[in-house]
């Protein structure tokens, strides 16, 4: 598989530690849109709605468990233990209390993100952080 050098574009045939460097460097940073999310407290109405919904879910799960035990018919891909684990999880959540906060998206912001690149040995720079490659030994031995 031929990969172009990140810097000069020269094709590197099956890059490995003998014929290329895999690096992180200043020029492998890019700017990308990232979703910005903040945590806000839920309103009393939201908490009440979630609690009511969880209680209805719990009633439905108990009904499913009873039907399964009575008829000995279990939905495909489930076991009766799975159903009881789900019941236990919902009951525990109701007992502990629902999470008081919610994530709210503020849209997207542009952030600088560190990426990596494969480079040919000629394009190596002493400031490169070598993950693996031709110049890795130089980094380890000084």
Chimera marker file (.cmm) of the C-alpha trace (Angstrom):
<marker_set name="trace">
<marker id="1" x="0.000" y="0.000" z="0.000" r="1" g="1" b="0" radius="0.5"/>
<marker id="2" x="1.471" y="3.325" z="-1.023" r="1" g="1" b="0" radius="0.5"/>
<marker id="3" x="0.976" y="6.324" z="1.230" r="1" g="1" b="0" radius="0.5"/>
<marker id="4" x="2.037" y="9.841" z="0.238" r="1" g="1" b="0" radius="0.5"/>
<marker id="5" x="4.433" y="11.673" z="2.545" r="1" g="1" b="0" radius="0.5"/>
<marker id="6" x="2.426" y="14.175" z="4.566" r="1" g="1" b="0" radius="0.5"/>
<marker id="7" x="4.909" y="16.933" z="3.744" r="1" g="1" b="0" radius="0.5"/>
<marker id="8" x="6.274" y="16.416" z="0.243" r="1" g="1" b="0" radius="0.5"/>
<marker id="9" x="3.742" y="13.983" z="-1.275" r="1" g="1" b="0" radius="0.5"/>
<marker id="10" x="6.403" y="11.408" z="-2.290" r="1" g="1" b="0" radius="0.5"/>
<marker id="11" x="4.832" y="7.946" z="-2.285" r="1" g="1" b="0" radius="0.5"/>
<marker id="12" x="6.090" y="5.621" z="0.447" r="1" g="1" b="0" radius="0.5"/>
<marker id="13" x="5.612" y="1.938" z="-0.359" r="1" g="1" b="0" radius="0.5"/>
<marker id="14" x="4.079" y="0.164" z="2.663" r="1" g="1" b="0" radius="0.5"/>
<marker id="15" x="5.329" y="2.599" z="5.327" r="1" g="1" b="0" radius="0.5"/>
<marker id="16" x="7.072" y="1.030" z="8.311" r="1" g="1" b="0" radius="0.5"/>
<marker id="17" x="9.818" y="1.898" z="10.803" r="1" g="1" b="0" radius="0.5"/>
<marker id="18" x="12.492" y="1.210" z="8.179" r="1" g="1" b="0" radius="0.5"/>
<marker id="19" x="11.319" y="3.599" z="5.443" r="1" g="1" b="0" radius="0.5"/>
<marker id="20" x="9.176" y="6.304" z="7.093" r="1" g="1" b="0" radius="0.5"/>
<marker id="21" x="8.387" y="8.175" z="10.284" r="1" g="1" b="0" radius="0.5"/>
<marker id="22" x="4.979" y="8.403" z="11.904" r="1" g="1" b="0" radius="0.5"/>
<marker id="23" x="4.952" y="11.807" z="13.589" r="1" g="1" b="0" radius="0.5"/>
<marker id="24" x="3.060" y="14.435" z="15.513" r="1" g="1" b="0" radius="0.5"/>
<marker id="25" x="4.265" y="17.933" z="14.728" r="1" g="1" b="0" radius="0.5"/>
<marker id="26" x="3.196" y="21.536" z="14.509" r="1" g="1" b="0" radius="0.5"/>
<marker id="27" x="2.261" y="21.095" z="10.854" r="1" g="1" b="0" radius="0.5"/>
<marker id="28" x="0.039" y="18.082" z="11.601" r="1" g="1" b="0" radius="0.5"/>
<marker id="29" x="-2.301" y="20.217" z="13.702" r="1" g="1" b="0" radius="0.5"/>
<marker id="30" x="-5.620" y="21.014" z="12.056" r="1" g="1" b="0" radius="0.5"/>
<marker id="31" x="-8.605" y="23.175" z="12.881" r="1" g="1" b="0" radius="0.5"/>
<marker id="32" x="-11.894" y="21.295" z="13.191" r="1" g="1" b="0" radius="0.5"/>
<marker id="33" x="-15.418" y="22.125" z="14.271" r="1" g="1" b="0" radius="0.5"/>
<marker id="34" x="-16.261" y="20.539" z="17.629" r="1" g="1" b="0" radius="0.5"/>
<marker id="35" x="-19.585" y="20.526" z="19.403" r="1" g="1" b="0" radius="0.5"/>
<marker id="36" x="-19.548" y="22.685" z="22.527" r="1" g="1" b="0" radius="0.5"/>
<marker id="37" x="-21.722" y="21.242" z="25.287" r="1" g="1" b="0" radius="0.5"/>
<marker id="38" x="-22.408" y="22.661" z="28.735" r="1" g="1" b="0" radius="0.5"/>
<marker id="39" x="-24.153" y="21.079" z="31.706" r="1" g="1" b="0" radius="0.5"/>
<marker id="40" x="-27.225" y="22.895" z="33.005" r="1" g="1" b="0" radius="0.5"/>
<marker id="41" x="-29.547" y="21.999" z="35.865" r="1" g="1" b="0" radius="0.5"/>
<marker id="42" x="-32.808" y="20.309" z="34.876" r="1" g="1" b="0" radius="0.5"/>
<marker id="43" x="-36.025" y="22.057" z="35.768" r="1" g="1" b="0" radius="0.5"/>
<marker id="44" x="-38.415" y="20.534" z="38.289" r="1" g="1" b="0" radius="0.5"/>
<marker id="45" x="-40.795" y="19.776" z="35.416" r="1" g="1" b="0" radius="0.5"/>
<marker id="46" x="-38.061" y="17.929" z="33.506" r="1" g="1" b="0" radius="0.5"/>
<marker id="47" x="-37.115" y="15.867" z="36.564" r="1" g="1" b="0" radius="0.5"/>
<marker id="48" x="-40.773" y="15.031" z="37.232" r="1" g="1" b="0" radius="0.5"/>
<marker id="49" x="-41.335" y="14.018" z="33.592" r="1" g="1" b="0" radius="0.5"/>
<marker id="50" x="-38.246" y="11.765" z="33.621" r="1" g="1" b="0" radius="0.5"/>
<marker id="51" x="-39.259" y="10.167" z="36.919" r="1" g="1" b="0" radius="0.5"/>
<marker id="52" x="-42.795" y="9.502" z="35.673" r="1" g="1" b="0" radius="0.5"/>
<marker id="53" x="-41.418" y="8.000" z="32.450" r="1" g="1" b="0" radius="0.5"/>
<marker id="54" x="-39.025" y="5.770" z="34.411" r="1" g="1" b="0" radius="0.5"/>
<marker id="55" x="-41.877" y="4.565" z="36.628" r="1" g="1" b="0" radius="0.5"/>
<marker id="56" x="-43.960" y="3.688" z="33.534" r="1" g="1" b="0" radius="0.5"/>
<marker id="57" x="-40.956" y="1.863" z="32.058" r="1" g="1" b="0" radius="0.5"/>
<marker id="58" x="-40.592" y="-0.051" z="35.314" r="1" g="1" b="0" radius="0.5"/>
<marker id="59" x="-44.257" y="-1.094" z="35.249" r="1" g="1" b="0" radius="0.5"/>
<marker id="60" x="-43.837" y="-2.301" z="31.663" r="1" g="1" b="0" radius="0.5"/>
<marker id="61" x="-40.688" y="-4.264" z="32.558" r="1" g="1" b="0" radius="0.5"/>
<marker id="62" x="-42.436" y="-5.967" z="35.483" r="1" g="1" b="0" radius="0.5"/>
<marker id="63" x="-45.329" y="-6.873" z="33.163" r="1" g="1" b="0" radius="0.5"/>
<marker id="64" x="-42.894" y="-8.337" z="30.613" r="1" g="1" b="0" radius="0.5"/>
<marker id="65" x="-41.113" y="-10.325" z="33.325" r="1" g="1" b="0" radius="0.5"/>
<marker id="66" x="-44.404" y="-11.715" z="34.661" r="1" g="1" b="0" radius="0.5"/>
<marker id="67" x="-45.617" y="-12.636" z="31.157" r="1" g="1" b="0" radius="0.5"/>
<marker id="68" x="-42.309" y="-14.363" z="30.404" r="1" g="1" b="0" radius="0.5"/>
<marker id="69" x="-42.434" y="-16.355" z="33.619" r="1" g="1" b="0" radius="0.5"/>
<marker id="70" x="-46.095" y="-17.285" z="33.162" r="1" g="1" b="0" radius="0.5"/>
<marker id="71" x="-45.794" y="-18.322" z="29.505" r="1" g="1" b="0" radius="0.5"/>
<marker id="72" x="-42.128" y="-19.482" z="29.550" r="1" g="1" b="0" radius="0.5"/>
<marker id="73" x="-41.727" y="-17.473" z="26.341" r="1" g="1" b="0" radius="0.5"/>
<marker id="74" x="-38.757" y="-15.097" z="26.342" r="1" g="1" b="0" radius="0.5"/>
<marker id="75" x="-38.259" y="-12.421" z="23.659" r="1" g="1" b="0" radius="0.5"/>
<marker id="76" x="-35.537" y="-13.350" z="21.163" r="1" g="1" b="0" radius="0.5"/>
<marker id="77" x="-32.070" y="-12.253" z="22.174" r="1" g="1" b="0" radius="0.5"/>
<marker id="78" x="-32.962" y="-11.877" z="25.869" r="1" g="1" b="0" radius="0.5"/>
<marker id="79" x="-32.936" y="-13.955" z="28.989" r="1" g="1" b="0" radius="0.5"/>
<marker id="80" x="-35.172" y="-13.535" z="32.003" r="1" g="1" b="0" radius="0.5"/>
<marker id="81" x="-32.025" y="-12.459" z="33.848" r="1" g="1" b="0" radius="0.5"/>
<marker id="82" x="-31.596" y="-9.603" z="31.343" r="1" g="1" b="0" radius="0.5"/>
<marker id="83" x="-35.100" y="-8.382" z="32.101" r="1" g="1" b="0" radius="0.5"/>
<marker id="84" x="-34.532" y="-8.519" z="35.858" r="1" g="1" b="0" radius="0.5"/>
<marker id="85" x="-31.188" y="-6.706" z="35.502" r="1" g="1" b="0" radius="0.5"/>
<marker id="86" x="-32.960" y="-3.930" z="33.638" r="1" g="1" b="0" radius="0.5"/>
<marker id="87" x="-35.626" y="-3.768" z="36.369" r="1" g="1" b="0" radius="0.5"/>
<marker id="88" x="-32.894" y="-3.582" z="38.990" r="1" g="1" b="0" radius="0.5"/>
<marker id="89" x="-31.139" y="-0.781" z="37.111" r="1" g="1" b="0" radius="0.5"/>
<marker id="90" x="-34.292" y="1.309" z="36.772" r="1" g="1" b="0" radius="0.5"/>
<marker id="91" x="-35.202" y="0.775" z="40.434" r="1" g="1" b="0" radius="0.5"/>
<marker id="92" x="-31.691" y="1.782" z="41.502" r="1" g="1" b="0" radius="0.5"/>
<marker id="93" x="-31.829" y="4.918" z="39.367" r="1" g="1" b="0" radius="0.5"/>
<marker id="94" x="-35.168" y="5.877" z="40.884" r="1" g="1" b="0" radius="0.5"/>
<marker id="95" x="-33.853" y="5.190" z="44.387" r="1" g="1" b="0" radius="0.5"/>
<marker id="96" x="-30.624" y="7.153" z="43.884" r="1" g="1" b="0" radius="0.5"/>
<marker id="97" x="-32.363" y="9.988" z="42.087" r="1" g="1" b="0" radius="0.5"/>
<marker id="98" x="-32.147" y="11.038" z="38.472" r="1" g="1" b="0" radius="0.5"/>
<marker id="99" x="-29.132" y="13.038" z="37.312" r="1" g="1" b="0" radius="0.5"/>
<marker id="100" x="-29.851" y="16.686" z="38.161" r="1" g="1" b="0" radius="0.5"/>
<marker id="101" x="-28.082" y="18.101" z="35.105" r="1" g="1" b="0" radius="0.5"/>
<marker id="102" x="-28.455" y="17.862" z="31.346" r="1" g="1" b="0" radius="0.5"/>
<marker id="103" x="-26.018" y="18.487" z="28.522" r="1" g="1" b="0" radius="0.5"/>
<marker id="104" x="-27.001" y="21.351" z="26.241" r="1" g="1" b="0" radius="0.5"/>
<marker id="105" x="-25.277" y="21.977" z="22.938" r="1" g="1" b="0" radius="0.5"/>
<marker id="106" x="-24.130" y="25.510" z="22.278" r="1" g="1" b="0" radius="0.5"/>
<marker id="107" x="-23.391" y="24.667" z="18.678" r="1" g="1" b="0" radius="0.5"/>
<marker id="108" x="-19.988" y="24.204" z="17.149" r="1" g="1" b="0" radius="0.5"/>
<marker id="109" x="-16.720" y="25.948" z="17.898" r="1" g="1" b="0" radius="0.5"/>
<marker id="110" x="-13.491" y="25.709" z="15.951" r="1" g="1" b="0" radius="0.5"/>
<marker id="111" x="-10.636" y="24.045" z="17.840" r="1" g="1" b="0" radius="0.5"/>
<marker id="112" x="-7.082" y="23.129" z="17.018" r="1" g="1" b="0" radius="0.5"/>
<marker id="113" x="-6.617" y="19.349" z="17.080" r="1" g="1" b="0" radius="0.5"/>
<marker id="114" x="-3.295" y="17.514" z="17.053" r="1" g="1" b="0" radius="0.5"/>
<marker id="115" x="-3.163" y="14.915" z="14.290" r="1" g="1" b="0" radius="0.5"/>
<marker id="116" x="-0.440" y="12.600" z="13.016" r="1" g="1" b="0" radius="0.5"/>
<marker id="117" x="1.208" y="12.055" z="9.683" r="1" g="1" b="0" radius="0.5"/>
<marker id="118" x="3.472" y="9.632" z="7.871" r="1" g="1" b="0" radius="0.5"/>
<marker id="119" x="6.542" y="11.303" z="6.410" r="1" g="1" b="0" radius="0.5"/>
<marker id="120" x="9.476" y="10.153" z="4.314" r="1" g="1" b="0" radius="0.5"/>
<marker id="121" x="12.897" y="10.207" z="6.054" r="1" g="1" b="0" radius="0.5"/>
<marker id="122" x="13.968" y="13.250" z="4.015" r="1" g="1" b="0" radius="0.5"/>
<marker id="123" x="11.155" y="15.349" z="5.506" r="1" g="1" b="0" radius="0.5"/>
<marker id="124" x="12.125" y="14.603" z="9.122" r="1" g="1" b="0" radius="0.5"/>
<marker id="125" x="12.521" y="17.661" z="11.371" r="1" g="1" b="0" radius="0.5"/>
<marker id="126" x="14.278" y="17.583" z="14.753" r="1" g="1" b="0" radius="0.5"/>
<marker id="127" x="11.149" y="19.098" z="16.344" r="1" g="1" b="0" radius="0.5"/>
<marker id="128" x="8.972" y="16.157" z="15.205" r="1" g="1" b="0" radius="0.5"/>
<marker id="129" x="7.640" y="13.832" z="17.878" r="1" g="1" b="0" radius="0.5"/>
<marker id="130" x="8.343" y="10.378" z="16.456" r="1" g="1" b="0" radius="0.5"/>
<marker id="131" x="5.741" y="7.740" z="17.295" r="1" g="1" b="0" radius="0.5"/>
<marker id="132" x="7.563" y="5.118" z="15.254" r="1" g="1" b="0" radius="0.5"/>
<marker id="133" x="9.947" y="5.150" z="12.356" r="1" g="1" b="0" radius="0.5"/>
<marker id="134" x="13.415" y="5.620" z="10.942" r="1" g="1" b="0" radius="0.5"/>
<marker id="135" x="14.300" y="8.380" z="13.406" r="1" g="1" b="0" radius="0.5"/>
<marker id="136" x="12.765" y="6.741" z="16.498" r="1" g="1" b="0" radius="0.5"/>
<marker id="137" x="16.133" y="5.287" z="17.579" r="1" g="1" b="0" radius="0.5"/>
<marker id="138" x="17.640" y="8.778" z="17.513" r="1" g="1" b="0" radius="0.5"/>
<marker id="139" x="14.936" y="9.940" z="19.901" r="1" g="1" b="0" radius="0.5"/>
<marker id="140" x="15.534" y="7.036" z="22.292" r="1" g="1" b="0" radius="0.5"/>
<marker id="141" x="19.332" y="7.123" z="22.259" r="1" g="1" b="0" radius="0.5"/>
<marker id="142" x="19.738" y="10.866" z="22.046" r="1" g="1" b="0" radius="0.5"/>
<link id1="1" id2="2" r="1" g="1" b="0" radius="0.2"/>
<link id1="2" id2="3" r="1" g="1" b="0" radius="0.2"/>
<link id1="3" id2="4" r="1" g="1" b="0" radius="0.2"/>
<link id1="4" id2="5" r="1" g="1" b="0" radius="0.2"/>
<link id1="5" id2="6" r="1" g="1" b="0" radius="0.2"/>
<link id1="6" id2="7" r="1" g="1" b="0" radius="0.2"/>
<link id1="7" id2="8" r="1" g="1" b="0" radius="0.2"/>
<link id1="8" id2="9" r="1" g="1" b="0" radius="0.2"/>
<link id1="9" id2="10" r="1" g="1" b="0" radius="0.2"/>
<link id1="10" id2="11" r="1" g="1" b="0" radius="0.2"/>
<link id1="11" id2="12" r="1" g="1" b="0" radius="0.2"/>
<link id1="12" id2="13" r="1" g="1" b="0" radius="0.2"/>
<link id1="13" id2="14" r="1" g="1" b="0" radius="0.2"/>
<link id1="14" id2="15" r="1" g="1" b="0" radius="0.2"/>
<link id1="15" id2="16" r="1" g="1" b="0" radius="0.2"/>
<link id1="16" id2="17" r="1" g="1" b="0" radius="0.2"/>
<link id1="17" id2="18" r="1" g="1" b="0" radius="0.2"/>
<link id1="18" id2="19" r="1" g="1" b="0" radius="0.2"/>
<link id1="19" id2="20" r="1" g="1" b="0" radius="0.2"/>
<link id1="20" id2="21" r="1" g="1" b="0" radius="0.2"/>
<link id1="21" id2="22" r="1" g="1" b="0" radius="0.2"/>
<link id1="22" id2="23" r="1" g="1" b="0" radius="0.2"/>
<link id1="23" id2="24" r="1" g="1" b="0" radius="0.2"/>
<link id1="24" id2="25" r="1" g="1" b="0" radius="0.2"/>
<link id1="25" id2="26" r="1" g="1" b="0" radius="0.2"/>
<link id1="26" id2="27" r="1" g="1" b="0" radius="0.2"/>
<link id1="27" id2="28" r="1" g="1" b="0" radius="0.2"/>
<link id1="28" id2="29" r="1" g="1" b="0" radius="0.2"/>
<link id1="29" id2="30" r="1" g="1" b="0" radius="0.2"/>
<link id1="30" id2="31" r="1" g="1" b="0" radius="0.2"/>
<link id1="31" id2="32" r="1" g="1" b="0" radius="0.2"/>
<link id1="32" id2="33" r="1" g="1" b="0" radius="0.2"/>
<link id1="33" id2="34" r="1" g="1" b="0" radius="0.2"/>
<link id1="34" id2="35" r="1" g="1" b="0" radius="0.2"/>
<link id1="35" id2="36" r="1" g="1" b="0" radius="0.2"/>
<link id1="36" id2="37" r="1" g="1" b="0" radius="0.2"/>
<link id1="37" id2="38" r="1" g="1" b="0" radius="0.2"/>
<link id1="38" id2="39" r="1" g="1" b="0" radius="0.2"/>
<link id1="39" id2="40" r="1" g="1" b="0" radius="0.2"/>
<link id1="40" id2="41" r="1" g="1" b="0" radius="0.2"/>
<link id1="41" id2="42" r="1" g="1" b="0" radius="0.2"/>
<link id1="42" id2="43" r="1" g="1" b="0" radius="0.2"/>
<link id1="43" id2="44" r="1" g="1" b="0" radius="0.2"/>
<link id1="44" id2="45" r="1" g="1" b="0" radius="0.2"/>
<link id1="45" id2="46" r="1" g="1" b="0" radius="0.2"/>
<link id1="46" id2="47" r="1" g="1" b="0" radius="0.2"/>
<link id1="47" id2="48" r="1" g="1" b="0" radius="0.2"/>
<link id1="48" id2="49" r="1" g="1" b="0" radius="0.2"/>
<link id1="49" id2="50" r="1" g="1" b="0" radius="0.2"/>
<link id1="50" id2="51" r="1" g="1" b="0" radius="0.2"/>
<link id1="51" id2="52" r="1" g="1" b="0" radius="0.2"/>
<link id1="52" id2="53" r="1" g="1" b="0" radius="0.2"/>
<link id1="53" id2="54" r="1" g="1" b="0" radius="0.2"/>
<link id1="54" id2="55" r="1" g="1" b="0" radius="0.2"/>
<link id1="55" id2="56" r="1" g="1" b="0" radius="0.2"/>
<link id1="56" id2="57" r="1" g="1" b="0" radius="0.2"/>
<link id1="57" id2="58" r="1" g="1" b="0" radius="0.2"/>
<link id1="58" id2="59" r="1" g="1" b="0" radius="0.2"/>
<link id1="59" id2="60" r="1" g="1" b="0" radius="0.2"/>
<link id1="60" id2="61" r="1" g="1" b="0" radius="0.2"/>
<link id1="61" id2="62" r="1" g="1" b="0" radius="0.2"/>
<link id1="62" id2="63" r="1" g="1" b="0" radius="0.2"/>
<link id1="63" id2="64" r="1" g="1" b="0" radius="0.2"/>
<link id1="64" id2="65" r="1" g="1" b="0" radius="0.2"/>
<link id1="65" id2="66" r="1" g="1" b="0" radius="0.2"/>
<link id1="66" id2="67" r="1" g="1" b="0" radius="0.2"/>
<link id1="67" id2="68" r="1" g="1" b="0" radius="0.2"/>
<link id1="68" id2="69" r="1" g="1" b="0" radius="0.2"/>
<link id1="69" id2="70" r="1" g="1" b="0" radius="0.2"/>
<link id1="70" id2="71" r="1" g="1" b="0" radius="0.2"/>
<link id1="71" id2="72" r="1" g="1" b="0" radius="0.2"/>
<link id1="72" id2="73" r="1" g="1" b="0" radius="0.2"/>
<link id1="73" id2="74" r="1" g="1" b="0" radius="0.2"/>
<link id1="74" id2="75" r="1" g="1" b="0" radius="0.2"/>
<link id1="75" id2="76" r="1" g="1" b="0" radius="0.2"/>
<link id1="76" id2="77" r="1" g="1" b="0" radius="0.2"/>
<link id1="77" id2="78" r="1" g="1" b="0" radius="0.2"/>
<link id1="78" id2="79" r="1" g="1" b="0" radius="0.2"/>
<link id1="79" id2="80" r="1" g="1" b="0" radius="0.2"/>
<link id1="80" id2="81" r="1" g="1" b="0" radius="0.2"/>
<link id1="81" id2="82" r="1" g="1" b="0" radius="0.2"/>
<link id1="82" id2="83" r="1" g="1" b="0" radius="0.2"/>
<link id1="83" id2="84" r="1" g="1" b="0" radius="0.2"/>
<link id1="84" id2="85" r="1" g="1" b="0" radius="0.2"/>
<link id1="85" id2="86" r="1" g="1" b="0" radius="0.2"/>
<link id1="86" id2="87" r="1" g="1" b="0" radius="0.2"/>
<link id1="87" id2="88" r="1" g="1" b="0" radius="0.2"/>
<link id1="88" id2="89" r="1" g="1" b="0" radius="0.2"/>
<link id1="89" id2="90" r="1" g="1" b="0" radius="0.2"/>
<link id1="90" id2="91" r="1" g="1" b="0" radius="0.2"/>
<link id1="91" id2="92" r="1" g="1" b="0" radius="0.2"/>
<link id1="92" id2="93" r="1" g="1" b="0" radius="0.2"/>
<link id1="93" id2="94" r="1" g="1" b="0" radius="0.2"/>
<link id1="94" id2="95" r="1" g="1" b="0" radius="0.2"/>
<link id1="95" id2="96" r="1" g="1" b="0" radius="0.2"/>
<link id1="96" id2="97" r="1" g="1" b="0" radius="0.2"/>
<link id1="97" id2="98" r="1" g="1" b="0" radius="0.2"/>
<link id1="98" id2="99" r="1" g="1" b="0" radius="0.2"/>
<link id1="99" id2="100" r="1" g="1" b="0" radius="0.2"/>
<link id1="100" id2="101" r="1" g="1" b="0" radius="0.2"/>
<link id1="101" id2="102" r="1" g="1" b="0" radius="0.2"/>
<link id1="102" id2="103" r="1" g="1" b="0" radius="0.2"/>
<link id1="103" id2="104" r="1" g="1" b="0" radius="0.2"/>
<link id1="104" id2="105" r="1" g="1" b="0" radius="0.2"/>
<link id1="105" id2="106" r="1" g="1" b="0" radius="0.2"/>
<link id1="106" id2="107" r="1" g="1" b="0" radius="0.2"/>
<link id1="107" id2="108" r="1" g="1" b="0" radius="0.2"/>
<link id1="108" id2="109" r="1" g="1" b="0" radius="0.2"/>
<link id1="109" id2="110" r="1" g="1" b="0" radius="0.2"/>
<link id1="110" id2="111" r="1" g="1" b="0" radius="0.2"/>
<link id1="111" id2="112" r="1" g="1" b="0" radius="0.2"/>
<link id1="112" id2="113" r="1" g="1" b="0" radius="0.2"/>
<link id1="113" id2="114" r="1" g="1" b="0" radius="0.2"/>
<link id1="114" id2="115" r="1" g="1" b="0" radius="0.2"/>
<link id1="115" id2="116" r="1" g="1" b="0" radius="0.2"/>
<link id1="116" id2="117" r="1" g="1" b="0" radius="0.2"/>
<link id1="117" id2="118" r="1" g="1" b="0" radius="0.2"/>
<link id1="118" id2="119" r="1" g="1" b="0" radius="0.2"/>
<link id1="119" id2="120" r="1" g="1" b="0" radius="0.2"/>
<link id1="120" id2="121" r="1" g="1" b="0" radius="0.2"/>
<link id1="121" id2="122" r="1" g="1" b="0" radius="0.2"/>
<link id1="122" id2="123" r="1" g="1" b="0" radius="0.2"/>
<link id1="123" id2="124" r="1" g="1" b="0" radius="0.2"/>
<link id1="124" id2="125" r="1" g="1" b="0" radius="0.2"/>
<link id1="125" id2="126" r="1" g="1" b="0" radius="0.2"/>
<link id1="126" id2="127" r="1" g="1" b="0" radius="0.2"/>
<link id1="127" id2="128" r="1" g="1" b="0" radius="0.2"/>
<link id1="128" id2="129" r="1" g="1" b="0" radius="0.2"/>
<link id1="129" id2="130" r="1" g="1" b="0" radius="0.2"/>
<link id1="130" id2="131" r="1" g="1" b="0" radius="0.2"/>
<link id1="131" id2="132" r="1" g="1" b="0" radius="0.2"/>
<link id1="132" id2="133" r="1" g="1" b="0" radius="0.2"/>
<link id1="133" id2="134" r="1" g="1" b="0" radius="0.2"/>
<link id1="134" id2="135" r="1" g="1" b="0" radius="0.2"/>
<link id1="135" id2="136" r="1" g="1" b="0" radius="0.2"/>
<link id1="136" id2="137" r="1" g="1" b="0" radius="0.2"/>
<link id1="137" id2="138" r="1" g="1" b="0" radius="0.2"/>
<link id1="138" id2="139" r="1" g="1" b="0" radius="0.2"/>
<link id1="139" id2="140" r="1" g="1" b="0" radius="0.2"/>
<link id1="140" id2="141" r="1" g="1" b="0" radius="0.2"/>
<link id1="141" id2="142" r="1" g="1" b="0" radius="0.2"/>
</marker_set>
